Amino acid sequence: MLLLVWTLESIQIRTYRFLVSFVIAVSFGAVMEWCQTKVPGRFGTVHDVALNAAGAAIGLLAAIFLL
């Protein structure tokens, strides 16, 4: 998340940059969980998506304080 915010530094409005980064990170986590449902022996859950979103939120806090 921190690196994603840093990568999108061309977006001038700081709040918008953080929001776009968060949406991308949460969407990536949701897609990864969906892909797991296609692999035999693996399963994706909404709980895991929520945990991925929580991790993105922690990374977002790090980005807010470090950048």
Summary of the structure (lengths in Angstrom):
residues: 67
radius of gyration: 13.5
end to end distance: 11.8
largest distance: 44.1
contacts: 176
relative contact order: 0.22
helix: 75%
strand: 0%
